[in-house]
Amino acid sequence: DTGPDLRIAVFAENGVETALANLGGLIGGASVVPINFHLTAEEVAYILSDSGARMVFLGPETAERGLEAAALAGIDQVIGWRCEIPGLKSWSEWLAASSPEEPDTSIPPRPNLLYTSGTTGRPKGTHLPPTMFAGGDTVEAHLQNLKLNPLAALGPHLVVGPMYHTGPLSGARLLAAGAPSVILTKFDPENTLKTIAEYKTASTIMVPTHFVRLLALDEATKAKYDTSSMVQVSHTGAKCPVDIKRAMIEWWGPLFIDAYGASEVGTTCMITSAEWLEHPGSVGRSVPPFTAQILDDDGKPLPPNTEGKLYFEDATGRGVVYHNDPEKSAAAHIAPGVFTLGEIAYMDADGYVYITDRFSDMIVSGGVNIYPAEAEQVLIDHPQILDVACIGIPHPVMGEELKAMVILKDDAENAQADEVIAFCRDRLSHYKCPRSVDFVEDLGRNTMGKINKRKLRAPFWEGHQS
């Protein structure tokens, strides 16, 4: 049984059953909690308890952790597929025992409850209203309106990201709209090209990390597969480096749409490829019901092309709502319906927004504010650098100094820290450049392409006040 009083959790790797469990919750009027399938049992148990879920769906890769988490959270309705473990009810048997009656679609559609990636702190639950995808006061009306989604008319939709994120979950909603979806169990760059060519997929949603890995393929591999069926690629998550996006446009054509936003509110800004080529680096202009504002530390509007804190005014008055955390919800607002996602940005005279950093990433060195993203944007253009993150580390005199954590390309030779620093100093004010460089194998980007800089900083701040 589903219905408006039930919240279900889906803790499973990508697959048809994962999509169907999410879709079933939507049609049945239940609230769905998609959970990151990389989490530990203890982390999942926290989400299950915090969300109030009463039923959990598991895949073969998550079954053991999921059962442990369910036990910790006191949940006994645990359903799984393609595995047999004591305590786990079979998906096929559960379906066979279900009522043949059609669900009541006259009830209002329930919001998903998503837990954010936690790159700025402990994971936070946030309600994702169905109206972010389509209108409708009832489940039936919502399903009908989903069919009007332009993506549904383009052709097969390719799901490449994990289905605990908003974008990949669109694959389930497009199934509800009658559009075919091709679901990858995990992202592999060559297999993605092969799948596009084989199934003639027309749309997908990616993050910049996907673009980087696709572009890293050799030219012979790229040339093997026909990607001309693609009509639209939306990208979200982390901000896309200018050179990466330009390279993708040159390869696939001007079919990319940047949908900037967050799980808390959905898309707040959008920009097409044609617009982006005129405004490279921008995440676009705000879209209804949101209006972008750049404010100073006192909450006063700043003139065009002046860096400040990025806020959005929500015409619905809703703003950001965190589950079971009214204090955190209030902290995101400076006025009713006027909220921030924590970004530093500026807006040009035409209303295009350019993200430069996050509040939490800013460091203070000798009393001067430094935004690490500026150095990162310079260093990513270094011919031997594949990926980079800049963080603040302790300095005995200045308080903090900037350190670059660098991943080199496979063919990089004899890269030196001094040369990397000099490259940056040749292109940026010296005080904004790193004073040291660590060469690393991994920056810990999550599946949305975001880096947990708090985790990168932590070892350097042991024994210091951060």
N, C-alpha and C positions, 0 to 999 in steps of 0.2 A: 504494500500500500504506500502511495505517495500522498501528495496533497499539501495544502498550505501550512500545516503544522509540523512538517517534517523537513529536516535538513540532512542531506546525505553527503558523504565525502567520497571522492574518487582519488585513490592513491595508486596510480598505475602508470606504467610506461605507455608510450604511444601504441595504438592498435585500434582495430575496429570496435572491440568491446569498450574501450575507453571512450570513444566517440559516442557509442550507443548509451552508455551509462549517463554521460552528460546530457545527451539528447532526451533520454527517458525522464530525467529530472525536469528538464524544460517543459516537455509535453505534459508530464504528470503534475506540474504545479509545485514541485518541491524546490527548495533552495539547495544549490549544489556548491560544495567546497572542493575545488580542484587543489590537490596538494603536490608539491614538488617531490618527484619520485627519487631525488637524491638524498633526501633527509634521513636522519637516524630515527630509530623507533621512539626515542625520547622526544625529539623535536616534533614528530608527527603526533604523539600523544598530547603534547601541549596544544597543538592546533585543534585536535579533535575535542579536547576539553573546552578550549576557549570558544570554539564555534558552536558547541552544543549539538554536534552531529550525532545521530542515533543509528546510522547505518554506514558501513564502509565497503567500498568496492576495491578489489585488489587484482593486480596482474601477477604473472609468474615471477617477475623480478622483484616484486615488492611484498610478496605474500608473507614471508616470515617476519619481516620488519613490521608489516601492517598488522598482523595478528598480535604481536607483542605490544604495539601501540594501542590497539583496540582494548587489550586486556588492561593496560595501564589507565586508559580512559574510561573503563567500565562499560564498554560497548560489546554486546554479544551478537549483533546482527552483522556478520562479516561474510561477504560474497566474493568469490574469486573465479578466475577462468584459467584454463589450460595448466592446472596443477592440482595435485591432491595432497593436502596437508591436514592433519587432524585439527578440527575446530573451524575449518573453512568450508562454507556451504558452496556447492557447485553452482556456477552461473547458469548452466543449461538446466539443471534441476530446479533452480529457483525460478527461472523463466517458465518452465513447464508447469510449476505449481501456482503461477500467478493467475489472477482473475482474468477471464476473457473479456470482461466488460471494458468498454472504452473509458478512459479517464474523463473526469469532468473538466471540460475546457472553458467553462464559463467563469472560472475563478481568475483572479489577477495573476499574472506571471510573477514569479518570485525572483529576487536578485541572486546572482551568484555571490559567494563570499570568498574573495581572493586574499591570500596572504602575500604581502609585498616581499620583495627579494631580500630585504634586510641589509642593503648596502649602506644605510645610514643608521642602523640600530637594530633592535630586536624586531622580528617579523610582526607586521601589523595587519589585522584583518580589516578589509574594507569592502563594503557592499558595492556590487557592480549591477546597477539597475538594468533590466532588459531594454529599457528605452534607449540605451546607448547604441543598440543594434537595430532596433525597429520599434515603432510605436505600438500601441494597443493596450486597452484597459483590461482585456481578458486574454487568456492563453490562446484562444481561437483567433482573436483579432491580431495578436502578436505574430502567430504563425503565418497568417495571411500576409501581413506586412513584410515579413522576412522574405517572402517570394518576390517582393518589389526591390530587394537589394540589387543594385546594378551588378555586383559580382556574380549573382546567381545566373545571370543571362550570358555571361562571357564564355562559359564552358567549364571543364573540370578544374577544380581547385586543388592545389598542392599544399599539403601540410608538412612543413619541414621542422618546425620548432616543437618543443614539448607542450603537451596539451594541458598544462597547468597554468599557462599564460593566456592572456586575453586574445592575442592575435591568432595563435594556433587553434583556440577554441572556436574560432569562426568557422572552422571546417565542420564542426558538429551542427552549427546553426545553418550552414549552407545545405547540409543534408536535409534539415527540416524544411528548407526552401525548395527541395527537389533537385538541387544541383549535385552532381557527382563529386566526391572528394577522394583524392589519392593521398594516403597517409604513410609517411615514412616513419619507421620505428626509431630511427636516429638519423642525424644529418651526416652525410658523406658527400663531399663536393662532386666527385665524378658520378656517383649513383644519382645525385640530384639531377645532373644534366641528362643522364640516361633515362630517368623517369619522365622528365619533361618531354624528351623526344619520343618515348614509347607511348605515353598516354596523351600526348598533345595537350598538356595542361595549359590553362589560360591565365591563371592568377595564383598568387601566393603571397605570404607575409613573411618577411625575413628580418634579421637584425644585421648590423654592419659586420659582425664577425663572420656571418655566412658569406658576405661579399668578399671579405679578405681571403677566405679559404678557397672560394671559387676562382678568384683572380690568381691565386698561387699555383693553380694547375698549369702544366706546360701547354704551349700553344697547340701541339699535336692533339692532346687530349681534348682541349676546348673545341677544336675543329671537327672532332668525331661526331658531335651531337648537334642536332637541329633544335634550336630553342626559339624558332620563329613563331611558334604557337602562343608564346607568352604575350599577353595584352596589358597586364597590370601587375606590378610588384609594389606592394606597400612595405615600408620598413619603419621599424619602431625600436624601442629599447634605447640603447646608447646613441649619442649624436654621431652621425656618419662623417668620417674625415673627408674633406673636399676631394682629395686626389682619388680616394677609393670610389666615391660616388661618380665622379667624372669618368673613371675607367669603366664602371658598370654601364653607364649611359652609352659610352662609345662602343661597348660590346653588344648590349642587348637593345639599345635604342632608348628614346625618351619616354619610357613607360613606368618610371619610378615615382611613387608618391610617398613623401615623408609624412607620417602621421604621429606628430609629437604629442605626448601626454603621459598618463600614468594609470596604473590600475585603479587608483582612487577615483578618477573622474572620467577616464576614457580619453579621447582625442581632444586636445585643446587648440592645436595649431596644425595647419596642413599646407603643403606646398607641392606643386606638380614639377616634373622635370623641366618643362619649359620655363616656369617661373624661377626655378632654382638656378638654371643656367644664367639668368639675368641677375640673380641674387645668391651667388654661391656661398655656401656655409649657413644659410638661413634655414630655420625649421618651419618657416612660413608665417602666415597671418592667422590670427585667432579665428575660430569657427564657432557658430552659435551652439550653445547658449553662452559662450565664453567671450570675454573681452580682455585682451592683454593690457597690462599696465606695468611700467617700469618706475619703481618708487625708491626713494632714498631711505636711509635708516630711520627717519622720522615718519615714514609713510607718505611723503609728499611726492607728487609726480615729477619726473625728470624729463628734460627736453630730448628730442631725437638724438640718436647716436651717443647717448651718455649711459655708461654702464651703471647698473643698479640691481635691485632685487626684483625678480619677475613675479608678478601677481596676476591672478585672473579673477574677474568678476563674473559670477555665475548668475545669469538672469533668472534662473529658477529659484535662487536663494539657497540651494542645497549645499554647494561647496564640497568640502572634504568631510567624510564621516568615517571615523574609525570604530570598528566593532568593540564594544565594551571599554571604550577609552575616550570619554568626553573631554578629558583634559588635553589629550593629544589632538583631538579634533579642533578644540578651541585654539590651541597653539598654532595651528596652520593658518588661522584667519587673523586679519587686522580689522575686519568689519564683517557683519553677516553676509555670507556668500562671496566674500573677497578673500582668496586663499593663495598660498604659495606652495609649490612643489620643491622649494629649496634651491632654485637656480639663480645664478647671477647672469644677467643678459643685458643687451641693449636693443632698441627698436629703431629702425630707420624711419625716414619721413614718410615712407609709403606703408608703414605698419608691419614690415617684415621683422621678425624676431630672430636674434642671433644669441644662442646660448654660449656663454664663455666659461662657466664653472658652476660649482655648487657651494652653498654657504659653508658646509662642513669641510670642504676641501681647501678653503682659504687658509693661508698661513700668515703669521705676522713676524717679520724679520726686522729687528731694529726699529720697531714701530711702524713699519711700512707693510701694507697689505699686499700680498702676492697671490695671484690666482694661478695654480699649477697648469691649468688647461692651456695657458698661453705658451708655455715652454713645450708642452706635449704636442701642440699643433705644429710647432717648428720642428721638433725632433722626429716626428713621424715621417717627415719628408727626407730624412737622412737616408742615403742610398743603401746603407747596411742595416737599418733598423726595421724590424717587422712590427713591433708593438712596444709601447712605452707607457709608463705611469709615473707621475712626479708626486712626491709626498714631502711633508714637512717633518724634519727630524731635529732633535735637540742641538742647540749651539750654545756654548758656555757664555758668550757675550751677546750675541744677537737674539737669543731666545730660541729661534728656529732658523733653519736653512733648508733650501730645497735640494732634494736628492732625486735623481732619475733612476728608475728601475727599467732596464732595457732588455728586450728579447731581440737577438740578432737574427737576420735572415740566414738560411742554411748555407748560402754561398759567401757569407761575410768572412773577410780575412783580416786578421791583425787589427781588429777594432780596439781603440784605446780610449779610456775615459777622458783624457785631456782633449783628444780630437773631437769627441762628442760634445764636450762643454764648449769648445771653441766654435764648433758649427752653430750652436745655439747663440753664443755671444755675437757672432757675425750677423745675426738676423733679429736680435731682440735686445732690449735694454738689459745691461749686465745684471742688475739687481733682480731681474725676473728669471734668470737662468740658474740651472742647478750648479751646486758647488761640488757635488760628487756624483758618481755613477756606479751602480751595481749591475752587472750582467747576470741575468737570471734565465731560467728555462720556462717559467710560467708566472703569469700575473694573477691567476685565479679568476679570470673572467667567468661570470655565470652564463647561463644559457641565453640570457637576454643581452649579452655582451658587456655587462656592467662589471666594474671592478670594486671589490670591497676594500677601499683604501684604509679603513680603520684597521683591518687585519694586516695590511702591508706595513702600516705605521707601528703597530703594537710592539714588535721586538725591539725597535729603536727607543721606545719610550719606557721600557721597563726600568723602574727606579727613578723615573722623572715624572714631573707633573705635566700632563699633556694639555 
